[in-house]
Amino acid sequence: MSGSWDEDILGPSFEQRTIDLGHDDEGPVVATLVRRQAAERTGRAVLYVHGFVDYFFQTHLADFFVRRGWDFYALDLRKYGRSLLPHQTPNFCRSIADYFPELDAAARIVRDEDGNRTLLVNGHSTGGLIAALWTHARSSTDLVDGLFLNSPFFDLNASWVVRRPLAAAVAQLARRAPYRIVPSGLSPVYGQTLHAEHRGEWTYDLQWKPLGGFPVRAAWLAAIRSAQQRVRHGLAIDVPVLLACSTRSFRGTVYHESAALADAVLDVEHMVRWAPRLGRHVTLVRFDGGMHDLTLSGPAVREKVFTEVGRWVTAFVEPAATELSGPPRDGATGKPGPAGE
């Protein structure tokens, strides 16, 4: 793991650090941790995990948390965005657990090296699925204090016959030909609603987040289906969870102005259906006019999203931070250090 922080592509208020993850069958693997620290340290931090065909560019999300006194971190996962290397297949994985090492490493940096005692994890879309399973897997460690899921990818936005039997067939294909392209490309409509060169207000790197996405590979789809099945069977996340999504989905393949007022990627009813399976303390909030990434919705909706997130954090996560006013916890175990024993 590289120990140096360098200026990030987002400018001097953001730093980035490379996490060395060794090698896989394609060669060297890295992840990238981006950081923006609050002016006054409170011992609280948020770790953002992006979605599929995505990377961190949402500086206004960092602004929101930094203004509250939270250090902000964002992780570009292996083979995404800043972490995508020339020899790699973009966005590819064989299991959602492939991402756990970089999440573990990021959490160690946030807690052990930077001294934050409270960690809120914020996952969007596929990042929400990953964050939920990782938080569940780390429940016994007290590593995470809250989980905010922004339109998590809990099911395929397709008919039942595609979601179940055909997806099972893809799992068989993944074992024989993991890199085989599955003919289920993403619609460019969502990207058109976002990017400033089209019909949106945001500027980001279209090489890292192309409008039509990257090809979907058999092993990746099988990994997603396996993770989604795990959610359906029920998780035991033992920290407060906020699940936020739009009130409706857009299912067209050609741009229409209504696409900018709905989730144009996933079926929001799937998120609502599976939310209770996450744990014992789940808050569900829906936003009329919300887009797939709620924080990229129109200004009025964005304001409502941040207001609700702020309320939830104040009610359920920051009280835990107050309780941690004593000696710092050991980041790996959540147990008191020697001074607190």
Buried (B, 14 or more C-beta within 10 A) or exposed (E): BEEEBEEBEBEEBBBBBBBEBEEBEEEEBBBBBBBBBBEEBBBBBBBBBBBBBBBBBBBEBBBBBBEBBBBBBBBBBBBBBBBBEEEBBBBBBBBBBBBBBBBBBBBBBBBBEBEBBBBBBBBBBBBBBBBBBBBBBBBEBBBBBBBBBBBBBBBBBEEEEEBEEBBEEBBEBBEEEBBBEBEEEBBBBBBBBBBEEBBBEBEBEEEBBBBBBBBBBBBBBBBBBBBBEBBBEEBEBBBBBBBBBBBBBBEEEEBEEEBBBBBBBBBBEBBBEBBEBBBEBBBBBBBEBBBBBBBBBBEEBBEBBBEBBBEBBEEBBBEBBEEBEEEBBBBBEBEBEEEEE
